Amino acid sequence: MNGVSNVDHGMNDMGLSYLSSVRDPHERSTSVECVVLRIKRFHVDSHFLHLADITYEKTSNVATTVETHDSSNSSSHGTMLGQNSSSHLSFYPKDAFELTVTDSTMALIVILSPTMNPMIVQSQLKEHTRIRITKFKVLIDEKVKGKQKRATLIHSLQIVSQNNLEYSLDDFSEILDEEKGNIRPIMSEREYYMPLLDDDNFEFEMFTGTVPQISLEDPTPDETCQLAEIIASSKRNAFFARIYKKSKIRYYGKTYEEKACPMFYTLLITDKSTPKGVPVTIWNDLALHSYAELNIGDVIIVDEYRVKQFYDSGVFTTKFKHEISINSSKTQQPIQKIDPKQLEAVKEFAPLSFPVTTIHEIVELSLSDAIVHVLGAVVNIGPYLRERLHSQFSRYKYLTLVDPSSDQMMSVKVYTNSRKNLLDSVHVGQVIFISDLCVKQISTSIEDDSKFTYLESTFVTHFFTEE
């Protein structure tokens, strides 16, 4: 294969070798026993496929997309390489996993062959599992300039035992920092790891620092314009706006691509000229690096952008004709925000409005499919659950709320919406405000019109807790 050197190693049960032996392409040890300290998932790209040379074979009479095993509770579709009626179909996996392992002498990050992803799905292979590596391949990435990067791809292993707690990841933190394996995948062009249990809660805090904070006293562009002018004309001056709504992050990575950050999210921003607001889509590495820094209520200044026709992907219930698109810039910072400590001084600029609907109104007025904002006290919190929709996984909890308007309690299905840390902070007894919920009704009887009413998150649902 062009640019790649592979060395295969077979092992037997004659004895155990040190973990360091799997790093040497010329070492032919028998077997290596070690404990899994951490599991990280990454989305397969064409670069990794090129290095690992992995495809699956499956016989089928139908020339359609082939479904593989469900890799760590993530999307389980493989991408077909060729198709022929009544023949073998070659296709490649969507996800792969890095394991941080130790034999007590050292820690090493290795890659699990995607053919063994079911071991993770079925919880056979997890953190603190003791394994015995019996077959592996050393991948050498000749694309890396200077010192060639190499990694071990595990082809075969045995489960020895579970719940081995004698080793801690913290004991090897310095070694792992040098490997950079806790920042980005070691054999992929992606700039991030995928969340292990869903497809939207990335480790955003690791990528902050992209959106500078400016003071009201700092110099700003000499000429600015309002949003209404931007949409109605060809003016493209800098503009100020307040963030009114913020969506979850949306991932669009493809296995056959090498895009570093294939993701985006959408804001709804307002100023005095546009009470309805204007959608803003933030793309790629700017999306990953800015997501944790831009919040509802922030006042931002944008200096580099495009205006294009709005593609309605179901984010907003309101229809829009145009959107502002912002991508990374090599020449300047396209987005800046006013120091949050000074927001009080600009509170009259495009003030936010979230009228509250009471539980009594939701139930009595039968507001099915309406979008509402609610304020109530939390009386119950369910566990995290997961669901798969359109080949992606999301996590959610059920909260039960009460308010003074009714004796009835209201169930709320709240998705993490890429802000799991906020949902983690909610506790029983807390007063919470939740925006942009959709009213849902389920028939509970075939004999009458009895219905069960509950609320469900939308893409832009956000929640605020009392201080």
Number of C-alpha atoms within 10 A of each C-alpha: 8 8 11 14 16 17 14 14 19 14 17 12 9 9 11 15 16 17 21 15 15 26 16 14 20 12 12 14 21 19 23 22 21 23 28 26 24 17 19 20 21 22 22 26 24 18 19 23 17 14 23 23 14 15 17 17 12 12 13 15 12 13 14 14 14 19 15 20 19 19 25 22 20 25 22 18 19 21 21 19 13 12 19 13 12 11 15 15 23 18 22 24 28 24 23 23 25 24 22 23 26 23 18 15 9 14 22 23 25 22 26 21 21 24 19 18 21 17 15 18 16 13 11 13 22 19 20 20 22 24 19 18 23 20 20 24 23 24 24 21 23 16 13 11 8 7 8 10 14 19 20 24 23 23 19 17 17 12 14 12 14 16 12 14 12 8 16 16 14 10 12 17 13 10 14 18 11 9 14 13 20 18 15 17 25 22 24 21 19 23 18 23 20 24 17 17 15 21 20 22 20 21 16 17 13 12 20 16 12 20 19 16 16 17 14 14 6 8 8 13 11 7 8 16 13 19 24 16 14 17 18 9 8 9 13 18 18 21 18 20 24 27 24 25 23 24 21 23 23 19 16 12 18 15 20 15 14 17 19 15 20 19 19 22 22 24 26 23 27 26 22 16 12 16 13 14 24 24 24 22 20 23 21 19 21 24 25 26 20 22 26 20 17 18 15 15 18 18 26 22 20 18 19 20 20 12 15 12 11 17 12 14 6 10 19 18 11 9 11 15 12 17 22 23 18 22 18 19 12 7 7 9 15 20 23 18 21 20 15 14 8 13 16 9 10 13 13 10 16 21 15 16 7 13 11 13 14 18 23 17 12 19 19 8 9 15 16 16 13 14 18 19 19 22 21 21 19 20 16 14 16 11 8 13 11 14 13 14 9 6 11 16 17 19 20 21 18 19 21 19 24 21 18 11 12 13 10 13 17 23 18 23 19 22 24 24 24 24 19 15 10 14 19 11 9 18 16 13 12 16 19 17 17 20 21 23 24 21 20 18 17 12 11 12 10 7 6 8 9 12 14 13 19 22 26 19 21 22 22 20 21 25 18 14 15 8 5
